[in-house]
Amino acid sequence: MCGIFGYTGDSDASKVIHQGLKRLEYRGYDSWGISMIKGKKIKCVKDIGHIPEKIFLGKTDSSIGIGHTRWATHGGVTVTNAHPHYSTDMSFVIAQNGIVENYTKLRSMLEKKGYIFKTEVDTEVIVKLVEYELTKEKNLKRSLIKAFKKLEGRNTVILLDSKQNQILAIRNGSPLVMGINGKKIYLASDPLAFNQFTKDIVDINNGELVEIKEGKWSIYDISNEKKIERKVKREKFLNSDVDKGKYEHFMIKEIVEQQHTILTATQYTMDELKPLIERIKKSSTVYTIGAGTAGYSADQIAYYLRKISGIKAISIKAYEIESYIDILSKNDTVIAISQSGETADTLEAIEIFKSKGVYISSVINMPGSTLSRVSNSFFMSNAGSEICVASTKVFTSQISFGYLLSKALIGEYTDAKKELSYLSLQLDAFFNKKNLKNIEEISKLLKKKLHFFILGKGQNFHIAQEGALKIKEISYKHFEGFAAGELKHGVIALIEKGTPVISIISDDINWKDLISATYEVKARGAFTIGIGDKRFKKEECFDKYITVADSKQLKPISNVIPFQLISYYLAKELGNSIDKPRNLAKSVTVK
């Protein structure tokens, strides 16, 4: 889950790479490094922590270099372990995104051959492997290919070579894309890193090497080293506005933007939805898959397909696909959910679905991603750039799309569009100072509490789970979301005086169960908070209450937003890093 950036052109490489890495920092911020060629030598600057707003690199006069921002997997967070890593003769450096799964075996083999390691990272194994291959094969490109083929796992490697003044990069699993602007050439883990410089991109597929030298680029198939012809394409990028504007953090900005993004996510016409609708109607089973927040989006979409459309829909956590292999058939359809379109667990699950002949459709927020390319069809969430690591607006965009699709399946497309427009207006009214102040004050009451529970049922069960995840991610507090029906089956044993319990209550068939459950925990001393419709505000079982936006059938969207806000205000009160929480990265491209 690291970020890679490379550049060659006629501009100051240090400034270009610095800008690119800042846009990739969501992929990891344990450490960072920049390497540039000056004359025939490579200069490296590294440090731990966030990338500073300004970096002093001295006078480099360099127009070629690479950079890396790290999310640590092998080895501690130290300057020594930060990428890029030098070869022994310091003629080249390598940075990597991925995990070398056979790292221990390879390192042992190389140590027996006399190679000395200075770091704890698996990337150094790649450096030494290339050096080893160079003793047999004097061609650096071929040596890199041979070394790369010995690696197990999903990896992308970028190499800066001072002898030939070139950049080489190989992809297998972890993302890599190239940007072109005349003789200015960019490589990055995410096109967002260079979309301020160019909109013209070249896809790099798994098993391919890209060579950049003297303002020209070439792509090779690493299986036979034959050159591949690849066209440049103009990509319709996300909104590249990465400025917080009037907001203190990206997270609160992105929460407020949801009143608009639920509409941009559902701007598809009936004709655009029709092929997927026809496929779903012919399918034996529809599977929805995802991981993390996207996993809860998948859960909610499967709920809509079952409850609204009467479709046999099963939600699977992408990392649990092995449990379902034997029941998959070519008559099934999968709807894959991912913010980045590069989630390793989801992509591996897709490979299994495809091997069984399953039709793949995906809902993503990143154009040009791997998931979009391996799917039979895909739909953009159109939420714009989401910079905060904790997803908010992409989550509601994805379940809004799922709602529209489910209603369209039963001929109620127009009704769904009206409901979404109505909710957008209601959310605009919801984000007022009074409501935000109420949520902020409730969040302050939770500051010193250690354990929290969220109860939901029916359409709100998965919202309880996502709400708990959101608060855990940013506040680092122990929150758990449960189905209200589980309360008597064990959860209630954890309730003691002062334990915060949040109940999600909507004006549906489950409201009496939620009121009853709340009274039960209150009788055992719980501090109770209600999140839901206005009509329940005066129920005596609630110590505090948050009234959500009126949303008719779109309660899950209205109900998840207070949890996003509690997460934000609680983290702010605790002094936590909000947009870049500890130990997390936005795009999980390793297993």
C-alpha positions as CSV (number, residue, x, y, z in Angstrom):
1,M,0.0,0.0,0.0
2,C,2.9,2.3,-0.8
3,G,3.0,5.1,-3.4
4,I,5.4,5.1,-6.3
5,F,6.2,8.1,-8.5
6,G,8.7,8.6,-11.3
7,Y,9.4,11.5,-13.7
8,T,11.7,12.4,-16.6
9,G,11.4,15.5,-18.6
10,D,12.7,19.1,-18.8
11,S,11.3,20.4,-15.4
12,D,12.9,20.3,-12.0
13,A,12.4,16.6,-11.0
14,S,12.5,17.3,-7.3
15,K,9.5,19.7,-7.4
16,V,7.5,17.4,-9.7
17,I,8.2,14.3,-7.6
18,H,7.4,16.2,-4.4
19,Q,4.0,17.3,-5.8
20,G,3.3,13.8,-7.0
21,L,4.2,12.1,-3.7
22,K,2.0,14.6,-1.7
23,R,-1.0,13.3,-3.8
24,L,0.0,9.7,-3.1
25,E,0.5,10.2,0.6
26,Y,-2.9,8.6,1.3
27,R,-1.3,5.3,0.3
28,G,1.1,5.4,3.2
29,Y,2.8,8.0,5.4
30,D,5.2,6.0,7.6
31,S,8.2,7.3,5.6
32,W,9.1,8.8,2.2
33,G,12.1,9.2,-0.1
34,I,13.1,10.9,-3.3
35,S,16.0,9.9,-5.6
36,M,17.4,12.0,-8.5
37,I,20.2,11.7,-10.9
38,K,22.7,14.5,-10.9
39,G,25.5,14.0,-13.4
40,K,26.2,10.3,-13.1
41,K,25.4,10.0,-9.4
42,I,22.1,9.4,-7.6
43,K,21.2,11.7,-4.7
44,C,18.6,10.3,-2.2
45,V,16.7,12.2,0.5
46,K,14.6,10.2,3.0
47,D,12.8,10.7,6.3
48,I,10.1,9.2,8.4
49,G,6.6,10.6,8.9
50,H,4.5,12.7,6.7
51,I,6.0,14.4,3.6
52,P,6.7,18.0,4.5
53,E,5.2,20.9,2.6
54,K,8.6,21.9,1.5
55,I,11.7,19.8,1.0
56,F,15.2,21.2,0.7
57,L,17.2,19.1,-1.7
58,G,20.0,21.5,-2.5
59,K,20.9,22.4,-6.1
60,T,20.2,19.3,-8.1
61,D,19.5,20.5,-11.7
62,S,18.0,17.1,-12.2
63,S,15.2,16.3,-14.7
64,I,14.9,12.6,-13.8
65,G,14.0,10.8,-10.6
66,I,11.7,8.6,-8.6
67,G,9.9,8.9,-5.2
68,H,8.2,6.7,-2.7
69,T,5.8,7.0,0.2
70,R,5.7,4.0,2.5
71,W,3.2,2.0,4.4
72,A,5.4,-0.3,6.4
73,T,5.1,-4.1,6.0
74,H,8.6,-5.6,6.3
75,G,10.8,-3.7,8.8
76,G,10.2,-0.9,11.2
77,V,9.5,2.7,10.4
78,T,13.1,4.1,10.1
79,V,15.1,6.2,7.7
80,T,17.2,3.2,6.9
81,N,14.2,1.2,5.8
82,A,12.7,4.1,3.8
83,H,12.7,3.7,0.0
84,P,14.4,4.0,-2.5
85,H,17.3,1.6,-1.8
86,Y,20.7,1.8,-3.4
87,S,22.6,-0.9,-5.2
88,T,26.0,-1.7,-3.7
89,D,27.8,0.4,-6.3
90,M,25.1,3.1,-5.9
91,S,24.5,3.1,-9.7
92,F,20.8,2.4,-9.3
93,V,18.1,2.6,-6.7
94,I,14.8,0.7,-6.4
95,A,11.5,1.4,-4.8
96,Q,8.7,-1.1,-4.4
97,N,4.9,-1.3,-3.8
98,G,3.9,-4.8,-2.6
99,I,5.1,-7.7,-0.5
100,V,7.7,-10.2,-1.5
101,E,6.1,-13.3,0.0
102,N,9.2,-15.5,-0.4
103,Y,11.4,-12.8,1.1
104,T,12.9,-15.0,3.8
105,K,13.9,-17.8,1.3
106,L,15.4,-15.3,-1.2
107,R,17.3,-13.4,1.5
108,S,18.8,-16.6,2.9
109,M,19.9,-17.7,-0.6
110,L,21.6,-14.3,-1.2
111,E,23.3,-14.2,2.2
112,K,24.8,-17.6,1.4
113,K,26.2,-16.1,-1.7
114,G,27.9,-13.4,0.3
115,Y,25.4,-10.5,-0.1
116,I,25.2,-8.2,2.9
117,F,21.9,-6.6,3.9
118,K,21.7,-3.2,5.6
119,T,17.9,-3.0,6.1
120,E,15.0,-5.1,7.3
121,V,12.8,-4.5,4.2
122,D,11.9,-7.0,1.4
123,T,12.8,-4.3,-1.2
124,E,16.5,-4.9,-0.5
125,V,16.1,-8.5,-1.6
126,I,15.0,-7.2,-5.0
127,V,18.1,-4.9,-5.2
128,K,20.4,-7.8,-4.4
129,L,18.6,-10.1,-6.8
130,V,19.2,-7.6,-9.6
131,E,22.8,-7.4,-8.6
132,Y,23.1,-11.1,-8.6
133,E,21.6,-11.4,-12.1
134,L,23.9,-8.7,-13.3
135,T,26.9,-11.0,-12.5
136,K,25.5,-13.4,-15.1
137,E,23.8,-11.0,-17.5
138,K,25.2,-7.5,-18.1
139,N,21.9,-6.1,-19.4
140,L,20.2,-4.2,-16.5
141,K,16.7,-4.5,-18.1
142,R,17.0,-8.3,-18.5
143,S,18.5,-8.7,-15.0
144,L,15.6,-6.8,-13.5
145,I,13.1,-9.1,-15.4
146,K,14.9,-12.2,-14.2
147,A,15.0,-11.0,-10.6
148,F,11.3,-10.0,-10.7
149,K,10.3,-13.4,-12.0
150,K,11.7,-14.9,-8.8
151,L,9.4,-12.8,-6.6
152,E,6.2,-14.3,-5.2
153,G,3.3,-12.0,-4.4
154,R,1.8,-8.8,-5.8
155,N,4.5,-6.3,-6.5
156,T,5.4,-3.2,-8.6
157,V,9.0,-2.2,-8.8
158,I,10.5,1.0,-10.1
159,L,14.3,1.4,-10.8
160,L,16.3,4.6,-11.4
161,D,19.5,3.9,-13.4
162,S,22.3,6.5,-13.4
163,K,24.5,4.7,-16.0
164,Q,21.9,4.9,-18.8
165,N,19.9,7.8,-17.3
166,Q,16.7,5.8,-17.4
167,I,13.7,4.6,-15.4
168,L,12.6,1.0,-15.6
169,A,9.4,-0.3,-13.9
170,I,7.6,-3.7,-13.8
171,R,4.1,-4.4,-12.7
172,N,2.5,-7.5,-11.3
173,G,-0.6,-6.9,-9.2
174,S,0.1,-3.6,-7.5
175,P,-1.0,-0.6,-9.6
176,L,1.1,1.4,-12.0
177,V,0.1,3.9,-14.7
178,M,2.0,6.2,-17.0
179,G,1.2,9.8,-17.9
180,I,2.5,11.5,-21.1
181,N,2.9,15.2,-21.9
182,G,5.3,15.5,-24.8
183,K,8.7,14.5,-23.5
184,K,7.6,14.8,-20.0
185,I,6.8,11.3,-18.8
186,Y,5.3,10.3,-15.4
187,L,4.9,7.0,-13.6
188,A,2.6,6.6,-10.6
189,S,0.6,4.2,-8.5
190,D,-2.4,6.4,-9.1
191,P,-3.1,8.8,-12.0
192,L,-4.3,11.4,-9.4
193,A,-0.6,11.9,-8.7
194,F,0.0,13.5,-12.1
195,N,-3.3,14.7,-13.4
196,Q,-2.3,18.3,-12.7
197,F,0.4,17.8,-15.3
198,T,-1.4,15.7,-18.0
199,K,-4.7,13.9,-18.8
200,D,-3.0,11.5,-21.3
201,I,-2.2,8.1,-19.9
202,V,-0.9,4.7,-20.9
203,D,-2.1,1.6,-19.0
204,I,0.6,-0.7,-17.7
205,N,-0.7,-4.2,-17.3
206,N,0.4,-7.1,-15.1
207,G,3.5,-8.8,-16.5
208,E,4.8,-5.7,-18.3
209,L,7.9,-3.7,-18.1
210,V,8.1,0.0,-19.1
211,E,11.4,1.6,-20.1
212,I,11.7,5.4,-20.1
213,K,14.8,7.0,-21.7
214,E,15.6,10.2,-23.6
215,G,12.0,11.4,-23.6
216,K,10.7,8.1,-25.1
217,W,8.9,5.1,-23.6
218,S,8.6,1.5,-24.5
219,I,6.6,-1.4,-23.0
220,Y,7.7,-5.0,-23.0
221,D,6.1,-8.3,-22.1
222,I,8.3,-9.8,-19.4
223,S,7.4,-13.4,-20.4
224,N,9.2,-13.1,-23.8
225,E,10.8,-9.6,-23.7
226,K,8.9,-8.6,-26.8
227,K,7.9,-5.0,-27.3
228,I,4.2,-4.2,-27.0
229,E,2.4,-1.5,-28.9
230,R,0.2,0.6,-26.6
231,K,-1.9,3.7,-27.4
232,V,-2.0,6.8,-25.3
233,K,-5.6,7.6,-24.2
234,R,-7.2,10.6,-22.7
235,E,-8.7,9.8,-19.3
236,K,-11.6,11.5,-17.7
237,F,-10.2,12.1,-14.3
238,L,-11.9,12.6,-11.0
239,N,-12.3,16.1,-9.9
240,S,-8.7,17.1,-9.1
241,D,-9.6,19.7,-6.5
242,V,-7.5,18.6,-3.5
243,D,-7.9,21.8,-1.6
244,K,-9.7,21.8,1.7
245,G,-11.2,25.2,0.9
246,K,-13.0,26.7,4.0
247,Y,-12.8,23.4,5.9
248,E,-10.2,22.4,8.5
249,H,-9.9,18.8,7.2
250,F,-10.7,16.9,4.1
251,M,-13.0,14.6,6.1
252,I,-15.5,17.2,7.1
253,K,-15.4,18.6,3.6
254,E,-16.2,15.2,2.1
255,I,-18.9,14.5,4.6
256,V,-20.7,17.7,3.6
257,E,-20.3,17.0,-0.1
258,Q,-22.6,14.0,0.2
259,Q,-25.6,16.1,-0.5
260,H,-24.2,16.4,-4.0
261,T,-22.4,13.2,-4.6
262,I,-25.4,11.0,-4.1
263,L,-26.8,12.6,-7.2
264,T,-23.6,12.5,-9.3
265,A,-23.3,8.8,-8.4
266,T,-26.8,8.1,-9.8
267,Q,-26.8,10.1,-13.0
268,Y,-27.0,7.0,-15.1
269,T,-29.9,6.7,-17.6
270,M,-32.1,3.7,-17.8
271,D,-30.5,2.8,-21.1
272,E,-27.1,2.7,-19.4
273,L,-28.4,0.5,-16.6
274,K,-30.3,-1.8,-19.0
275,P,-27.5,-4.3,-19.9
276,L,-26.7,-5.0,-16.2
277,I,-30.4,-5.2,-15.4
278,E,-31.0,-7.8,-18.1
279,R,-27.9,-9.8,-17.0
280,I,-29.1,-9.8,-13.3
281,K,-32.6,-11.0,-14.3
282,K,-31.1,-14.0,-16.1
283,S,-28.7,-14.8,-13.3
284,S,-29.0,-17.7,-10.8
285,T,-27.3,-15.7,-8.1
286,V,-26.0,-12.2,-7.7
287,Y,-22.9,-11.8,-5.5
288,T,-21.8,-8.5,-4.2
289,I,-18.2,-8.3,-2.9
290,G,-15.9,-5.8,-1.3
291,A,-13.6,-5.3,1.7
292,G,-13.6,-2.8,4.6
293,T,-16.1,0.1,3.9
294,A,-16.6,-1.2,0.4
295,G,-17.6,-4.5,2.0
296,Y,-20.3,-2.8,3.9
297,S,-21.4,-1.1,0.7
298,A,-21.6,-4.5,-0.9
299,D,-23.7,-5.7,2.1
300,Q,-26.1,-2.8,1.7
301,I,-26.5,-3.3,-2.0
302,A,-27.2,-7.0,-1.6
303,Y,-29.9,-6.0,1.0
304,Y,-31.5,-3.7,-1.5
305,L,-31.4,-6.3,-4.3
306,R,-33.1,-8.8,-2.0
307,K,-35.6,-6.5,-0.3
308,I,-36.6,-4.2,-3.2
309,S,-36.0,-6.3,-6.3
310,G,-36.6,-9.8,-4.9
311,I,-33.3,-10.9,-6.3
312,K,-31.2,-13.8,-4.8
313,A,-28.3,-11.7,-3.7
314,I,-25.4,-12.8,-1.5
315,S,-22.8,-10.5,-0.1
316,I,-19.2,-11.8,0.3
317,K,-16.2,-10.3,1.9
318,A,-13.6,-10.5,-0.8
319,Y,-11.0,-12.1,1.4
320,E,-13.5,-15.0,2.1
321,I,-14.0,-16.0,-1.5
322,E,-12.4,-19.4,-1.0
323,S,-15.5,-20.5,1.0
324,Y,-17.7,-20.0,-2.1
325,I,-15.7,-21.4,-5.0
326,D,-17.6,-24.7,-5.2
327,I,-21.0,-23.0,-5.7
328,L,-20.1,-20.5,-8.3
329,S,-21.4,-20.9,-11.9
330,K,-21.3,-19.1,-15.3
331,N,-24.9,-18.2,-14.7
332,D,-24.0,-15.9,-11.8
333,T,-23.3,-12.2,-11.7
334,V,-20.9,-10.4,-9.4
335,I,-21.0,-6.7,-8.5
336,A,-17.6,-5.7,-7.1
337,I,-17.4,-2.6,-5.0
338,S,-14.1,-0.7,-4.6
339,Q,-13.1,2.9,-4.0
340,S,-9.7,2.6,-5.7
341,G,-10.4,-0.3,-8.1
342,E,-7.0,-1.7,-6.9
343,T,-8.0,-3.5,-3.7
344,A,-5.8,-6.7,-3.6
345,D,-8.4,-8.9,-1.9
346,T,-11.1,-7.8,-4.4
347,L,-8.9,-8.3,-7.4
348,E,-8.0,-11.8,-6.3
349,A,-11.6,-12.7,-5.8
350,I,-12.4,-11.4,-9.3
351,E,-9.8,-13.7,-10.7
352,I,-11.6,-16.7,-9.1
353,F,-15.0,-15.4,-10.4
354,K,-13.7,-15.1,-13.9
355,S,-12.2,-18.6,-13.8
356,K,-15.7,-19.8,-13.2
357,G,-17.2,-17.8,-16.1
358,V,-19.1,-15.4,-13.8
359,Y,-20.1,-12.1,-15.3
360,I,-18.3,-9.2,-13.6
361,S,-19.7,-5.7,-13.1
362,S,-18.0,-3.2,-10.8
363,V,-18.8,0.1,-9.0
364,I,-15.6,2.1,-8.5
365,N,-14.5,5.7,-7.9
366,M,-11.1,5.7,-9.8
367,P,-11.1,5.8,-13.6
368,G,-8.6,3.6,-15.4
369,S,-8.2,1.2,-12.4
370,T,-7.4,-2.5,-12.7
371,L,-10.9,-3.4,-11.6
372,S,-12.5,-1.4,-14.4
373,R,-10.3,-3.1,-17.0
374,V,-11.0,-6.7,-15.8
375,S,-14.8,-6.2,-15.5
376,N,-17.3,-6.9,-18.2
377,S,-19.0,-3.6,-17.3
378,F,-18.3,-0.9,-14.7
379,F,-20.0,2.2,-13.2
380,M,-18.2,5.2,-11.8
381,S,-19.2,6.4,-8.4
382,N,-18.5,10.0,-9.6
383,A,-17.8,11.1,-6.0
384,G,-14.7,13.1,-7.0
385,S,-11.4,12.9,-5.2
386,E,-11.7,11.5,-1.7
387,I,-8.5,12.5,0.1
388,C,-9.3,11.4,3.7
389,V,-8.3,7.8,4.3
390,A,-11.6,7.0,6.0
391,S,-14.2,6.8,3.2
392,T,-17.4,8.8,3.6
393,K,-18.9,10.2,0.4
394,V,-17.8,7.2,-1.7
395,F,-19.6,4.8,0.6
396,T,-22.9,6.7,0.3
397,S,-22.4,7.2,-3.5
398,Q,-22.0,3.4,-3.9
399,I,-25.1,2.5,-1.9
400,S,-27.1,5.2,-3.7
401,F,-26.1,3.5,-7.0
402,G,-27.2,0.2,-5.5
403,Y,-30.6,1.7,-4.5
404,L,-31.1,3.1,-8.0
405,L,-30.2,-0.2,-9.6
406,S,-32.6,-2.1,-7.3
407,K,-35.5,0.2,-8.0
408,A,-34.8,0.2,-11.8
409,L,-35.0,-3.7,-11.7
410,I,-38.7,-3.4,-10.7
411,G,-39.6,-0.5,-13.0
412,E,-39.3,2.2,-10.4
413,Y,-36.3,4.1,-11.8
414,T,-38.1,7.5,-11.9
415,D,-39.3,7.1,-8.3
416,A,-35.7,6.4,-7.2
417,K,-34.4,9.5,-8.9
418,K,-37.0,11.6,-7.2
419,E,-36.2,10.1,-3.8
420,L,-32.5,10.8,-4.3
421,S,-33.2,14.4,-5.3
422,Y,-35.4,14.8,-2.2
423,L,-32.7,13.4,0.1
424,S,-30.2,15.8,-1.4
425,L,-32.3,18.7,-0.4
426,Q,-32.9,17.3,3.0
427,L,-29.1,16.8,3.6
428,D,-28.6,20.4,2.6
429,A,-30.9,21.4,5.4
430,F,-29.4,18.8,7.8
431,F,-25.9,20.4,7.7
432,N,-26.8,23.4,9.8
433,K,-24.9,24.8,12.8
434,K,-27.5,23.5,15.3
435,N,-27.3,19.9,14.1
436,L,-23.5,19.9,13.9
437,K,-23.2,21.5,17.3
438,N,-25.5,18.8,18.8
439,I,-23.3,16.0,17.3
440,E,-20.1,17.7,18.4
441,E,-21.4,18.0,22.0
442,I,-22.4,14.4,22.1
443,S,-19.0,13.4,20.7
444,K,-17.3,15.3,23.6
445,L,-19.3,13.2,26.1
446,L,-17.7,10.1,24.6
447,K,-14.1,11.2,24.8
448,K,-13.2,9.3,28.0
449,K,-15.2,6.2,27.3
450,L,-13.4,3.1,26.2
451,H,-16.0,0.7,24.7
452,F,-19.0,1.5,22.7
453,F,-21.8,-0.5,21.0
454,I,-24.1,0.3,18.1
455,L,-27.4,-1.5,17.5
456,G,-29.2,-1.7,14.2
457,K,-31.6,-4.0,12.4
458,G,-32.9,-4.6,8.9
459,Q,-31.8,-1.8,6.6
460,N,-29.7,-0.4,9.4
461,F,-27.7,-3.5,10.4
462,H,-24.9,-2.8,8.0
463,I,-25.0,0.9,8.9
464,A,-24.2,-0.1,12.5
465,Q,-21.2,-2.0,11.3
466,E,-20.0,0.8,9.0
467,G,-20.6,3.3,11.7
468,A,-18.5,1.3,14.1
469,L,-15.7,1.0,11.6
470,K,-15.7,4.7,10.8
471,I,-15.3,5.7,14.4
472,K,-12.6,3.0,15.1
473,E,-10.6,4.2,12.1
474,I,-10.3,7.8,13.2
475,S,-10.9,7.9,17.0
476,Y,-9.0,4.6,17.7
477,K,-11.8,3.8,20.2
478,H,-13.3,0.3,20.5
479,F,-16.7,0.5,18.7
480,E,-18.7,-2.6,17.7
481,G,-21.8,-2.7,15.5
482,F,-24.4,-5.4,16.2
483,A,-27.7,-6.6,15.0
484,A,-30.1,-5.6,17.7
485,G,-31.4,-9.2,17.9
486,E,-28.0,-10.3,19.1
487,L,-28.3,-8.3,22.3
488,K,-29.7,-11.1,24.4
489,H,-27.4,-13.6,22.9
490,G,-24.2,-12.3,24.6
491,V,-23.7,-8.7,23.9
492,I,-25.7,-7.6,26.9
493,A,-23.2,-9.1,29.2
494,L,-20.8,-6.3,28.2
495,I,-23.2,-3.5,29.3
496,E,-22.4,-1.8,32.5
497,K,-23.0,1.6,34.1
498,G,-22.0,4.4,31.7
499,T,-21.4,2.1,28.6
500,P,-22.4,4.2,25.5
501,V,-24.9,2.4,23.3
502,I,-26.1,4.0,20.1
503,S,-29.4,2.7,18.6
504,I,-30.3,3.4,15.0
505,I,-34.0,3.7,14.8
506,S,-36.1,4.3,11.6
507,D,-39.8,4.5,11.0
508,D,-40.0,1.0,9.7
509,I,-41.2,-2.5,10.9
510,N,-38.2,-2.7,13.3
511,W,-38.6,0.4,15.3
512,K,-40.3,-1.3,18.3
513,D,-37.5,-3.8,18.6
514,L,-34.9,-1.0,18.7
515,I,-36.9,0.9,21.4
516,S,-37.2,-2.3,23.4
517,A,-33.5,-3.1,23.1
518,T,-32.6,0.5,24.1
519,Y,-34.7,0.2,27.3
520,E,-33.0,-3.1,28.1
521,V,-29.5,-1.6,28.0
522,K,-30.6,1.5,29.8
523,A,-31.9,-0.6,32.6
524,R,-28.4,-1.9,33.0
525,G,-26.9,1.5,33.2
526,A,-26.0,2.3,29.6
527,F,-25.6,5.8,28.4
528,T,-28.0,5.7,25.4
529,I,-27.9,7.7,22.2
530,G,-30.5,7.5,19.5
531,I,-29.9,8.2,15.8
532,G,-33.0,8.3,13.6
533,D,-36.3,9.8,12.6
534,K,-37.7,12.8,14.3
535,R,-40.8,11.0,15.7
536,F,-38.6,9.0,18.2
537,K,-36.7,12.0,19.6
538,K,-38.8,12.2,22.8
539,E,-38.7,8.5,23.7
540,E,-37.6,8.2,27.3
541,C,-35.1,5.5,26.6
542,F,-32.7,7.9,25.0
543,D,-30.3,10.1,27.0
544,K,-29.3,11.9,23.8
545,Y,-30.7,12.0,20.3
546,I,-29.6,12.9,16.8
547,T,-32.4,13.6,14.3
548,V,-31.4,12.6,10.8
549,A,-32.4,14.0,7.4
550,D,-35.8,12.9,6.3
551,S,-35.1,10.3,3.6
552,K,-38.2,8.2,3.0
553,Q,-36.7,4.9,1.8
554,L,-33.1,6.0,1.9
555,K,-32.7,5.7,5.7
556,P,-29.2,4.0,5.5
557,I,-27.7,7.1,3.9
558,S,-29.3,9.5,6.4
559,N,-28.3,7.3,9.3
560,V,-24.7,6.8,8.5
561,I,-23.8,10.5,8.3
562,P,-24.1,11.1,12.1
563,F,-21.6,8.3,12.6
564,Q,-19.2,10.0,10.2
565,L,-19.6,13.2,12.1
566,I,-19.2,11.6,15.5
567,S,-16.0,10.0,14.2
568,Y,-14.7,13.4,13.0
569,Y,-15.6,15.4,16.1
570,L,-14.4,12.6,18.5
571,A,-11.1,12.3,16.7
572,K,-10.7,16.1,16.7
573,E,-11.4,16.3,20.5
574,L,-8.8,13.6,21.0
575,G,-6.2,15.4,18.9
576,N,-5.9,12.5,16.4
577,S,-4.7,12.8,12.8
578,I,-8.0,12.9,11.0
579,D,-7.2,12.7,7.3
580,K,-4.3,10.3,7.8
581,P,-5.1,8.0,10.7
582,R,-2.4,5.8,12.1
583,N,-1.6,2.4,10.5
584,L,-4.1,2.9,7.7
585,A,-3.8,3.5,4.0
586,K,-6.6,4.4,1.6
587,S,-5.8,1.9,-1.1
588,V,-5.1,-1.6,0.3
589,T,-3.1,-3.1,-2.6
590,V,-1.4,-5.9,-0.5
591,K,-2.9,-8.9,1.3
